[in-house]
Amino acid sequence: MSTTYPLIADAFPMGEITQLAEGLHVLRQPMLHNPDHINCYLIEGDKGLTIVDTGIPSEDCYKNWQMLLDSPLGAKGVERIYLTHGHPDHVGGVKWLQENTGAPIVMPEKEVDAVQRMWRSASDNKESVAEFFTSWGVPEESLGAVYAMQDGFKYGCPDLDELNVETFNEGFSMKIGNRTWKTVDGYGHTPHNAALFCEEDGIMLSGDQVLTSIFPNVSIWWGSELNPLQSYMDSLKHYKNHPIKVIYPAHGGSLENVNERIDAILNFNQIRLDRAVKYLAEAPQNAYEAIPAVLNKKRNPMMISLLAGQVFAIFNCLEAQGLIEKVSDEPYTFQTRAGVVVEEENQGTVNA
């Protein structure tokens, strides 16, 4: 098999099938918001294609999928639809695909729970959602934007109870054609991002765990785990133990310098952690007030759940590390612990 891979910086053509290696292709699908695309991968097998991630539920995406099904590449049909995780841009088209191919959905068990319990149910539990966000300091006048995003997540995620879904846990593998694909399990961005790795060729389809041009969002959401940022950084370090030659991510172009990128992502998150320690040493604050200082971003009203959720995750990570402490519950307010040495910010080479 070929081990020379195209490094197309960020230019997989939208809505077209691009071959990446023998038996491996990408179909870039459009999204309505940033990033403006998702890379869906196609693995050729003896019994048909394995589709990896689906894009959002939109007529443009369905048209592109129909183009694939009508093409010579789709002539054998679809054997399975593999979902790296349960966010709407990854699962949104799966109902249409299953109805039009008959293929089973294969995805992590924790992600089925995330889709059903968090991404879909949050929209129907607005009182509980409001209590969650206001406890972290988000003002009531911002809750409309929170609800709008959660309503969008429900719309973007089909009811998996109505579909044929096969689940797996850590350590899953599949033989597809001449390659064996094993999961490299990642956490934090989502409960279980199950990247696919072919060790023989060094190819990884990373989902959202490693992205080449943006930094994965790691947030505490309504109903999520309490320390996703630590889980994310710990699992990301584990990726460095694998002989990865090239990563094909869900967003952006391909990547060869994998460990260098992992270090950049870790550095990005450490800068934010250090900023929070320094900021909370000056005066106790809640997460909403801390957004500009810790994230170096404005409080964009339409994105407030994403922005505030990242600060929630940073504060919980630092509290678990013993560097900050909660001093109030109305709303949750934190300060740096006495005796903690506040380091000067390490700017590194990353715009965090």
C-alpha positions as a Markdown table, in Angstrom:
| # | Residue | x | y | z |
|---|---|---|---|---|
| 1 | Met | 0.0 | 0.0 | 0.0 |
| 2 | Ser | 1.1 | 3.6 | -0.6 |
| 3 | Thr | 2.4 | 5.5 | 2.4 |
| 4 | Thr | 2.8 | 8.8 | 0.6 |
| 5 | Tyr | -0.2 | 10.9 | 1.4 |
| 6 | Pro | -1.4 | 14.2 | -0.2 |
| 7 | Leu | -0.9 | 17.1 | 2.2 |
| 8 | Ile | -3.6 | 19.5 | 1.0 |
| 9 | Ala | -3.2 | 22.3 | 3.5 |
| 10 | Asp | -6.9 | 23.1 | 3.9 |
| 11 | Ala | -8.2 | 22.5 | 0.4 |
| 12 | Phe | -10.1 | 19.3 | 0.1 |
| 13 | Pro | -12.7 | 20.5 | -2.6 |
| 14 | Met | -16.1 | 21.0 | -1.2 |
| 15 | Gly | -18.7 | 18.4 | -2.3 |
| 16 | Glu | -16.2 | 16.3 | -4.3 |
| 17 | Ile | -14.6 | 13.0 | -3.6 |
| 18 | Thr | -10.8 | 13.2 | -3.2 |
| 19 | Gln | -8.7 | 10.1 | -2.9 |
| 20 | Leu | -6.2 | 10.2 | -0.1 |
| 21 | Ala | -4.6 | 6.7 | -0.3 |
| 22 | Glu | -5.4 | 3.3 | -1.7 |
| 23 | Gly | -9.0 | 2.6 | -0.6 |
| 24 | Leu | -9.4 | 5.8 | 1.4 |
| 25 | His | -11.2 | 9.0 | 0.2 |
| 26 | Val | -12.7 | 12.2 | 1.7 |
| 27 | Leu | -15.9 | 13.9 | 0.9 |
| 28 | Arg | -15.9 | 17.5 | 2.3 |
| 29 | Gln | -19.4 | 18.6 | 3.3 |
| 30 | Pro | -20.6 | 22.2 | 3.9 |
| 31 | Met | -21.7 | 23.5 | 7.3 |
| 32 | Leu | -23.7 | 26.6 | 8.1 |
| 33 | His | -21.3 | 28.0 | 10.7 |
| 34 | Asn | -17.6 | 28.0 | 11.4 |
| 35 | Pro | -15.8 | 25.9 | 10.6 |
| 36 | Asp | -17.6 | 26.0 | 7.3 |
| 37 | His | -17.0 | 22.3 | 6.5 |
| 38 | Ile | -16.6 | 18.8 | 7.8 |
| 39 | Asn | -14.4 | 16.1 | 6.3 |
| 40 | Cys | -16.3 | 12.8 | 5.9 |
| 41 | Tyr | -14.1 | 9.8 | 5.1 |
| 42 | Leu | -14.9 | 6.8 | 2.9 |
| 43 | Ile | -13.1 | 3.5 | 3.4 |
| 44 | Glu | -13.4 | 0.9 | 0.7 |
| 45 | Gly | -14.2 | -2.7 | 1.9 |
| 46 | Asp | -15.1 | -6.0 | 0.3 |
| 47 | Lys | -18.7 | -5.5 | 1.3 |
| 48 | Gly | -19.0 | -1.8 | 0.5 |
| 49 | Leu | -18.0 | 1.5 | 1.9 |
| 50 | Thr | -17.5 | 2.5 | 5.5 |
| 51 | Ile | -18.6 | 6.1 | 5.9 |
| 52 | Val | -16.9 | 8.0 | 8.7 |
| 53 | Asp | -19.1 | 10.9 | 9.9 |
| 54 | Thr | -21.9 | 12.4 | 8.0 |
| 55 | Gly | -22.2 | 16.2 | 8.1 |
| 56 | Ile | -25.2 | 18.2 | 9.1 |
| 57 | Pro | -28.8 | 17.5 | 8.1 |
| 58 | Ser | -29.1 | 19.6 | 5.0 |
| 59 | Glu | -30.2 | 19.3 | 1.4 |
| 60 | Asp | -26.7 | 20.2 | 0.1 |
| 61 | Cys | -25.2 | 17.4 | 2.1 |
| 62 | Tyr | -27.9 | 14.9 | 1.1 |
| 63 | Lys | -27.3 | 15.8 | -2.6 |
| 64 | Asn | -23.6 | 15.1 | -2.1 |
| 65 | Trp | -24.3 | 11.8 | -0.5 |
| 66 | Gln | -26.6 | 10.8 | -3.3 |
| 67 | Met | -23.8 | 11.7 | -5.8 |
| 68 | Leu | -21.6 | 9.3 | -3.9 |
| 69 | Leu | -24.2 | 6.5 | -3.9 |
| 70 | Asp | -24.7 | 6.9 | -7.6 |
| 71 | Ser | -21.0 | 6.9 | -8.4 |
| 72 | Pro | -18.7 | 3.9 | -9.2 |
| 73 | Leu | -17.2 | 4.2 | -5.7 |
| 74 | Gly | -20.6 | 3.6 | -4.2 |
| 75 | Ala | -21.6 | 0.8 | -6.5 |
| 76 | Lys | -21.1 | -1.9 | -3.8 |
| 77 | Gly | -23.2 | 0.0 | -1.4 |
| 78 | Val | -22.5 | 1.1 | 2.2 |
| 79 | Glu | -21.5 | -1.5 | 4.8 |
| 80 | Arg | -21.6 | 0.7 | 7.9 |
| 81 | Ile | -21.8 | 4.3 | 9.0 |
| 82 | Tyr | -19.1 | 5.0 | 11.6 |
| 83 | Leu | -19.5 | 8.0 | 13.8 |
| 84 | Thr | -16.4 | 9.3 | 15.7 |
| 85 | His | -18.6 | 11.2 | 18.1 |
| 86 | Gly | -22.1 | 12.6 | 18.5 |
| 87 | His | -22.0 | 16.3 | 17.7 |
| 88 | Pro | -24.5 | 17.5 | 15.1 |
| 89 | Asp | -21.9 | 18.0 | 12.3 |
| 90 | His | -20.9 | 14.3 | 12.7 |
| 91 | Val | -24.2 | 12.7 | 13.2 |
| 92 | Gly | -26.7 | 15.0 | 11.5 |
| 93 | Gly | -26.9 | 13.2 | 8.2 |
| 94 | Val | -27.0 | 9.7 | 9.6 |
| 95 | Lys | -30.8 | 9.2 | 9.5 |
| 96 | Trp | -30.9 | 10.1 | 5.8 |
| 97 | Leu | -27.9 | 7.8 | 5.1 |
| 98 | Gln | -29.4 | 4.9 | 7.0 |
| 99 | Glu | -32.8 | 5.3 | 5.2 |
| 100 | Asn | -31.1 | 5.4 | 1.8 |
| 101 | Thr | -28.5 | 2.7 | 2.3 |
| 102 | Gly | -29.8 | 0.3 | 5.0 |
| 103 | Ala | -26.4 | 0.4 | 6.7 |
| 104 | Pro | -26.1 | 0.1 | 10.5 |
| 105 | Ile | -24.7 | 3.0 | 12.5 |
| 106 | Val | -21.6 | 2.1 | 14.6 |
| 107 | Met | -20.6 | 4.6 | 17.3 |
| 108 | Pro | -19.3 | 4.8 | 20.9 |
| 109 | Glu | -21.8 | 3.9 | 23.6 |
| 110 | Lys | -21.0 | 7.0 | 25.5 |
| 111 | Glu | -21.8 | 9.1 | 22.4 |
| 112 | Val | -25.3 | 7.6 | 22.1 |
| 113 | Asp | -25.9 | 8.6 | 25.7 |
| 114 | Ala | -24.5 | 12.1 | 24.9 |
| 115 | Val | -26.8 | 12.6 | 21.9 |
| 116 | Gln | -29.9 | 11.4 | 23.7 |
| 117 | Arg | -29.3 | 12.8 | 27.2 |
| 118 | Met | -27.4 | 16.0 | 26.5 |
| 119 | Trp | -27.6 | 17.3 | 22.9 |
| 120 | Arg | -31.3 | 16.4 | 22.5 |
| 121 | Ser | -32.6 | 16.5 | 26.0 |
| 122 | Ala | -31.1 | 19.9 | 27.0 |
| 123 | Ser | -33.6 | 21.6 | 24.6 |
| 124 | Asp | -36.5 | 20.1 | 26.6 |
| 125 | Asn | -35.1 | 20.9 | 30.1 |
| 126 | Lys | -34.8 | 24.7 | 29.9 |
| 127 | Glu | -35.5 | 25.2 | 33.6 |
| 128 | Ser | -32.6 | 23.0 | 34.6 |
| 129 | Val | -30.4 | 24.5 | 31.9 |
| 130 | Ala | -31.1 | 28.0 | 33.2 |
| 131 | Glu | -30.2 | 26.9 | 36.7 |
| 132 | Phe | -27.0 | 25.4 | 35.5 |
| 133 | Phe | -25.8 | 28.4 | 33.5 |
| 134 | Thr | -26.8 | 31.1 | 36.0 |
| 135 | Ser | -25.0 | 29.2 | 38.8 |
| 136 | Trp | -21.8 | 29.9 | 36.8 |
| 137 | Gly | -22.7 | 33.6 | 36.5 |
| 138 | Val | -24.3 | 33.7 | 33.1 |
| 139 | Pro | -26.9 | 36.5 | 33.3 |
| 140 | Glu | -30.5 | 35.7 | 32.7 |
| 141 | Glu | -30.7 | 38.0 | 29.7 |
| 142 | Ser | -28.2 | 35.7 | 27.9 |
| 143 | Leu | -30.2 | 32.5 | 28.4 |
| 144 | Gly | -32.2 | 33.0 | 25.1 |
| 145 | Ala | -28.9 | 32.5 | 23.2 |
| 146 | Val | -28.1 | 29.4 | 25.3 |
| 147 | Tyr | -31.5 | 28.0 | 24.5 |
| 148 | Ala | -31.2 | 28.8 | 20.8 |
| 149 | Met | -27.9 | 26.8 | 20.6 |
| 150 | Gln | -29.3 | 23.9 | 22.4 |
| 151 | Asp | -32.4 | 23.9 | 20.2 |
| 152 | Gly | -30.0 | 23.8 | 17.3 |
| 153 | Phe | -28.2 | 20.8 | 18.7 |
| 154 | Lys | -31.5 | 18.9 | 19.1 |
| 155 | Tyr | -32.4 | 19.7 | 15.5 |
| 156 | Gly | -29.0 | 18.6 | 14.3 |
| 157 | Cys | -29.0 | 15.3 | 16.2 |
| 158 | Pro | -31.5 | 12.6 | 15.1 |
| 159 | Asp | -33.3 | 10.5 | 17.7 |
| 160 | Leu | -31.0 | 7.4 | 17.8 |
| 161 | Asp | -33.6 | 5.3 | 19.5 |
| 162 | Glu | -35.4 | 5.3 | 16.2 |
| 163 | Leu | -32.4 | 4.0 | 14.2 |
| 164 | Asn | -30.3 | 0.8 | 13.9 |
| 165 | Val | -27.3 | 1.6 | 16.1 |
| 166 | Glu | -24.5 | -0.8 | 17.1 |
| 167 | Thr | -22.4 | 0.5 | 20.0 |
| 168 | Phe | -18.8 | -0.2 | 21.3 |
| 169 | Asn | -16.6 | 0.9 | 24.1 |
| 170 | Glu | -12.8 | 1.4 | 24.3 |
| 171 | Gly | -10.5 | -0.7 | 22.2 |
| 172 | Phe | -12.8 | -1.3 | 19.3 |
| 173 | Ser | -11.3 | -2.4 | 15.9 |
| 174 | Met | -12.6 | -3.2 | 12.4 |
| 175 | Lys | -11.1 | -5.0 | 9.4 |
| 176 | Ile | -12.0 | -3.0 | 6.3 |
| 177 | Gly | -10.5 | -4.2 | 3.1 |
| 178 | Asn | -6.8 | -4.8 | 3.6 |
| 179 | Arg | -6.5 | -2.5 | 6.6 |
| 180 | Thr | -7.3 | -3.0 | 10.3 |
| 181 | Trp | -8.6 | 0.2 | 11.9 |
| 182 | Lys | -8.4 | 0.5 | 15.7 |
| 183 | Thr | -9.9 | 3.2 | 17.8 |
| 184 | Val | -7.7 | 5.6 | 19.7 |
| 185 | Asp | -10.0 | 6.8 | 22.4 |
| 186 | Gly | -10.1 | 10.5 | 23.3 |
| 187 | Tyr | -12.1 | 12.4 | 25.9 |
| 188 | Gly | -13.0 | 15.9 | 26.9 |
| 189 | His | -14.1 | 17.5 | 23.7 |
| 190 | Thr | -16.9 | 15.0 | 23.8 |
| 191 | Pro | -17.4 | 12.0 | 26.1 |
| 192 | His | -15.7 | 9.5 | 23.7 |
| 193 | Asn | -14.1 | 10.7 | 20.5 |
| 194 | Ala | -13.2 | 7.4 | 18.8 |
| 195 | Ala | -10.5 | 8.2 | 16.2 |
| 196 | Leu | -9.6 | 5.5 | 13.8 |
| 197 | Phe | -6.0 | 4.4 | 13.4 |
| 198 | Cys | -4.4 | 2.1 | 10.9 |
| 199 | Glu | -1.0 | 1.3 | 12.5 |
| 200 | Glu | 0.3 | -0.5 | 9.4 |
| 201 | Asp | 0.1 | 2.7 | 7.3 |
| 202 | Gly | 0.3 | 5.2 | 10.1 |
| 203 | Ile | -3.0 | 6.8 | 9.0 |
| 204 | Met | -5.4 | 8.4 | 11.6 |
| 205 | Leu | -8.9 | 9.7 | 11.1 |
| 206 | Ser | -8.9 | 11.9 | 14.2 |
| 207 | Gly | -12.5 | 13.2 | 14.4 |
| 208 | Asp | -12.2 | 16.3 | 16.5 |
| 209 | Gln | -9.6 | 15.2 | 19.0 |
| 210 | Val | -6.7 | 16.6 | 16.9 |
| 211 | Leu | -7.5 | 19.4 | 14.5 |
| 212 | Thr | -4.9 | 21.1 | 12.3 |
| 213 | Ser | -6.0 | 24.7 | 12.2 |
| 214 | Ile | -8.4 | 25.3 | 15.1 |
| 215 | Phe | -8.3 | 24.2 | 18.7 |
| 216 | Pro | -11.0 | 21.8 | 19.8 |
| 217 | Asn | -13.6 | 23.3 | 22.2 |
| 218 | Val | -13.5 | 21.7 | 25.6 |
| 219 | Ser | -16.4 | 22.8 | 27.7 |
| 220 | Ile | -18.6 | 21.8 | 30.6 |
| 221 | Trp | -22.1 | 21.5 | 29.3 |
| 222 | Trp | -25.4 | 20.8 | 31.0 |
| 223 | Gly | -25.2 | 17.2 | 32.0 |
| 224 | Ser | -21.5 | 16.6 | 31.1 |
| 225 | Glu | -18.6 | 15.4 | 33.1 |
| 226 | Leu | -17.0 | 17.7 | 35.7 |
| 227 | Asn | -13.4 | 17.8 | 34.5 |
| 228 | Pro | -13.3 | 17.4 | 30.7 |
| 229 | Leu | -10.3 | 19.6 | 30.2 |
| 230 | Gln | -8.0 | 17.3 | 32.3 |
| 231 | Ser | -9.5 | 14.3 | 30.5 |
| 232 | Tyr | -8.8 | 16.0 | 27.1 |
| 233 | Met | -5.2 | 16.8 | 27.9 |
| 234 | Asp | -4.4 | 13.4 | 29.4 |
| 235 | Ser | -5.9 | 11.5 | 26.4 |
| 236 | Leu | -4.2 | 13.8 | 23.9 |
| 237 | Lys | -0.8 | 13.0 | 25.4 |
| 238 | His | -1.6 | 9.4 | 24.8 |
| 239 | Tyr | -1.8 | 10.0 | 21.1 |
| 240 | Lys | 2.0 | 10.7 | 21.1 |
| 241 | Asn | 2.5 | 7.0 | 21.9 |
| 242 | His | 1.2 | 6.0 | 18.5 |
| 243 | Pro | 3.3 | 5.9 | 15.3 |
| 244 | Ile | 1.1 | 8.3 | 13.4 |
| 245 | Lys | 2.4 | 9.4 | 10.0 |
| 246 | Val | -0.5 | 11.5 | 8.9 |
| 247 | Ile | -3.7 | 12.7 | 10.5 |
| 248 | Tyr | -6.9 | 13.4 | 8.5 |
| 249 | Pro | -9.1 | 15.4 | 10.8 |
| 250 | Ala | -12.8 | 16.3 | 10.7 |
| 251 | His | -12.0 | 19.9 | 10.0 |
| 252 | Gly | -9.0 | 21.4 | 8.2 |
| 253 | Gly | -6.4 | 19.8 | 6.1 |
| 254 | Ser | -4.1 | 16.9 | 6.6 |
| 255 | Leu | -1.2 | 16.9 | 9.1 |
| 256 | Glu | 2.2 | 15.1 | 9.2 |
| 257 | Asn | 3.9 | 16.8 | 12.2 |
| 258 | Val | 1.5 | 15.3 | 14.6 |
| 259 | Asn | 3.4 | 15.5 | 17.9 |
| 260 | Glu | 4.3 | 19.1 | 17.2 |
| 261 | Arg | 0.6 | 19.9 | 16.7 |
| 262 | Ile | -0.3 | 18.0 | 19.9 |
| 263 | Asp | 2.2 | 20.1 | 21.8 |
| 264 | Ala | 0.7 | 23.3 | 20.4 |
| 265 | Ile | -2.8 | 22.3 | 21.5 |
| 266 | Leu | -1.5 | 21.4 | 25.0 |
| 267 | Asn | 0.4 | 24.7 | 25.2 |
| 268 | Phe | -2.8 | 26.6 | 24.1 |
| 269 | Asn | -4.7 | 25.1 | 27.0 |
| 270 | Gln | -1.9 | 25.5 | 29.5 |
| 271 | Ile | -1.7 | 29.2 | 28.6 |
| 272 | Arg | -5.4 | 29.6 | 29.4 |
| 273 | Leu | -5.0 | 27.7 | 32.7 |
| 274 | Asp | -2.1 | 30.0 | 33.7 |
| 275 | Arg | -4.1 | 33.1 | 32.8 |
| 276 | Ala | -7.0 | 32.0 | 35.0 |
| 277 | Val | -4.7 | 31.4 | 38.0 |
| 278 | Lys | -3.2 | 34.9 | 37.5 |
| 279 | Tyr | -6.6 | 36.5 | 37.0 |
| 280 | Leu | -8.2 | 34.9 | 40.1 |
| 281 | Ala | -5.2 | 35.9 | 42.2 |
| 282 | Glu | -6.2 | 39.5 | 41.7 |
| 283 | Ala | -9.8 | 39.1 | 43.0 |
| 284 | Pro | -12.5 | 36.4 | 43.2 |
| 285 | Gln | -14.6 | 36.1 | 40.0 |
| 286 | Asn | -17.2 | 33.9 | 38.4 |
| 287 | Ala | -16.8 | 32.2 | 35.0 |
| 288 | Tyr | -18.9 | 34.6 | 33.0 |
| 289 | Glu | -16.9 | 37.7 | 34.2 |
| 290 | Ala | -13.7 | 35.8 | 33.4 |
| 291 | Ile | -14.3 | 35.2 | 29.7 |
| 292 | Pro | -12.3 | 38.1 | 28.3 |
| 293 | Ala | -9.3 | 37.7 | 30.6 |
| 294 | Val | -9.0 | 33.9 | 30.4 |
| 295 | Leu | -10.1 | 33.2 | 26.8 |
| 296 | Asn | -8.9 | 36.5 | 25.3 |
| 297 | Lys | -12.3 | 36.8 | 23.6 |
| 298 | Lys | -15.3 | 39.1 | 23.9 |
| 299 | Arg | -18.5 | 37.9 | 25.4 |
| 300 | Asn | -20.2 | 37.2 | 22.1 |
| 301 | Pro | -23.9 | 36.9 | 23.1 |
| 302 | Met | -24.7 | 34.3 | 20.4 |
| 303 | Met | -21.8 | 32.1 | 21.5 |
| 304 | Ile | -22.1 | 32.6 | 25.2 |
| 305 | Ser | -22.7 | 28.9 | 26.0 |
| 306 | Leu | -19.6 | 27.9 | 24.2 |
| 307 | Leu | -17.5 | 30.6 | 25.7 |
| 308 | Ala | -18.7 | 30.3 | 29.2 |
| 309 | Gly | -18.5 | 26.5 | 29.1 |
| 310 | Gln | -14.8 | 26.7 | 28.3 |
| 311 | Val | -14.2 | 28.8 | 31.4 |
| 312 | Phe | -16.3 | 26.4 | 33.5 |
| 313 | Ala | -13.9 | 23.6 | 32.3 |
| 314 | Ile | -10.8 | 25.7 | 33.1 |
| 315 | Phe | -12.0 | 26.6 | 36.6 |
| 316 | Asn | -13.0 | 23.0 | 37.4 |
| 317 | Cys | -9.6 | 21.7 | 36.1 |
| 318 | Leu | -7.7 | 24.2 | 38.3 |
| 319 | Glu | -9.9 | 23.4 | 41.3 |
| 320 | Ala | -9.1 | 19.7 | 40.9 |
| 321 | Gln | -5.4 | 20.5 | 40.7 |
| 322 | Gly | -5.7 | 22.4 | 44.0 |
| 323 | Leu | -4.7 | 25.8 | 42.4 |
| 324 | Ile | -7.9 | 27.6 | 42.9 |
| 325 | Glu | -10.9 | 27.3 | 45.4 |
| 326 | Lys | -14.5 | 28.1 | 45.3 |
| 327 | Val | -15.5 | 30.9 | 47.7 |
| 328 | Ser | -19.2 | 31.3 | 46.8 |
| 329 | Asp | -22.0 | 29.3 | 45.3 |
| 330 | Glu | -24.2 | 32.3 | 44.3 |
| 331 | Pro | -23.0 | 32.3 | 41.6 |
| 332 | Tyr | -19.9 | 30.0 | 41.7 |
| 333 | Thr | -17.0 | 32.3 | 42.4 |
| 334 | Phe | -13.4 | 31.2 | 42.6 |
| 335 | Gln | -10.1 | 32.6 | 43.8 |
| 336 | Thr | -6.5 | 31.5 | 43.6 |
| 337 | Arg | -5.4 | 29.6 | 46.7 |
| 338 | Ala | -3.1 | 31.3 | 49.1 |
| 339 | Gly | 0.5 | 30.3 | 48.5 |
| 340 | Val | 0.1 | 29.4 | 44.9 |
| 341 | Val | 2.9 | 30.9 | 42.8 |
| 342 | Val | 1.5 | 33.0 | 39.9 |
| 343 | Glu | 3.7 | 32.5 | 36.9 |
| 344 | Glu | 4.1 | 35.1 | 34.2 |
| 345 | Glu | 2.1 | 34.2 | 31.1 |
| 346 | Asn | 4.1 | 32.0 | 28.7 |
| 347 | Gln | 3.0 | 33.3 | 25.3 |
| 348 | Gly | 4.7 | 30.5 | 23.4 |
| 349 | Thr | 4.0 | 30.4 | 19.7 |
| 350 | Val | 0.3 | 30.1 | 19.9 |
| 351 | Asn | -2.3 | 32.8 | 19.8 |
| 352 | Ala | -4.5 | 31.6 | 22.6 |
